[in-house]
Amino acid sequence: MNKIFNEEELIILANISKQYNYIARDLSNNLFVFKDKPHKGRVSWVGFGGKFVNIKIFDDVFKEIKFEDEEPIRIDDYVNRR
């Protein structure tokens, strides 16, 4: 856990469906959530056999999340979801 999210971002994370566990950004700056832990490819994070969704509406927030990150962000490391 080494990212610092603002209050708005934490609220968004807390309200992402519990079926999604990870969030990551691709090389084109698109933001995605993943059910299973994705693996970093050449231009995007790849979710093998699991669900993933582009959450384009939030591309302009979560500036702390970058494609260059070594690991995807595990949502529950930052918020408690109900």
C-alpha positions as CSV (number, residue, x, y, z in Angstrom):
1,M,0.0,0.0,0.0
2,N,1.9,3.0,-1.2
3,K,-0.6,5.1,-3.1
4,I,-2.3,8.1,-1.6
5,F,-5.8,8.7,-2.8
6,N,-7.9,11.8,-2.0
7,E,-11.3,11.6,-0.3
8,E,-13.3,11.5,-3.6
9,E,-11.1,8.7,-5.0
10,L,-11.6,6.7,-1.8
11,I,-15.4,7.1,-2.0
12,I,-15.3,5.8,-5.6
13,L,-13.1,2.8,-4.6
14,A,-15.5,2.0,-1.7
15,N,-18.4,1.9,-4.1
16,I,-16.9,-0.3,-6.8
17,S,-18.7,-3.7,-6.8
18,K,-17.1,-6.3,-4.7
19,Q,-16.9,-8.6,-7.7
20,Y,-13.9,-6.4,-8.8
21,N,-10.8,-6.6,-6.7
22,Y,-8.1,-4.8,-8.6
23,I,-7.8,-1.5,-10.5
24,A,-5.1,-0.6,-13.0
25,R,-4.3,1.8,-15.9
26,D,-3.2,0.9,-19.4
27,L,-0.5,2.6,-21.5
28,S,-3.3,4.7,-23.2
29,N,-4.3,6.0,-19.8
30,N,-7.6,4.0,-19.6
31,L,-8.6,2.8,-16.2
32,F,-9.9,-0.8,-15.6
33,V,-11.2,-2.9,-12.8
34,F,-10.5,-6.6,-12.7
35,K,-12.1,-9.5,-10.8
36,D,-8.8,-11.5,-10.7
37,K,-5.3,-10.1,-10.3
38,P,-4.2,-9.1,-13.8
39,H,-0.7,-9.4,-15.3
40,K,1.1,-6.6,-16.9
41,G,1.4,-6.9,-20.7
42,R,3.3,-4.6,-23.1
43,V,0.5,-2.0,-23.4
44,S,-2.1,-3.1,-20.9
45,W,-2.9,-5.2,-17.8
46,V,-4.4,-8.6,-18.9
47,G,-7.0,-10.4,-16.8
48,F,-6.8,-14.1,-17.6
49,G,-10.1,-15.8,-17.5
50,G,-11.7,-13.2,-15.3
51,K,-14.0,-10.3,-15.6
52,F,-12.7,-6.8,-16.3
53,V,-14.4,-3.5,-17.1
54,N,-13.1,-0.2,-18.5
55,I,-14.3,2.5,-16.1
56,K,-13.6,5.3,-18.6
57,I,-15.7,7.8,-16.6
58,F,-12.9,7.9,-14.0
59,D,-10.0,8.2,-16.4
60,D,-9.4,11.7,-15.2
61,V,-9.1,10.8,-11.5
62,F,-6.8,8.3,-9.8
63,K,-3.7,10.1,-11.1
64,E,-1.7,7.9,-8.6
65,I,-2.5,4.9,-10.7
66,K,0.0,4.6,-13.6
67,F,0.7,2.0,-16.2
68,E,4.3,2.0,-14.9
69,D,3.2,0.6,-11.6
70,E,4.8,-2.8,-10.8
71,E,1.5,-4.3,-9.5
72,P,-2.2,-3.5,-9.9
73,I,-3.9,-1.8,-7.0
74,R,-5.8,-4.2,-4.7
75,I,-9.0,-2.1,-3.9
76,D,-9.5,-3.7,-0.5
77,D,-6.0,-2.6,0.6
78,Y,-7.4,1.0,0.6
79,V,-11.1,0.8,1.5
80,N,-13.6,-1.3,3.3
81,R,-16.4,-2.2,1.0
82,R,-19.8,-3.5,2.2
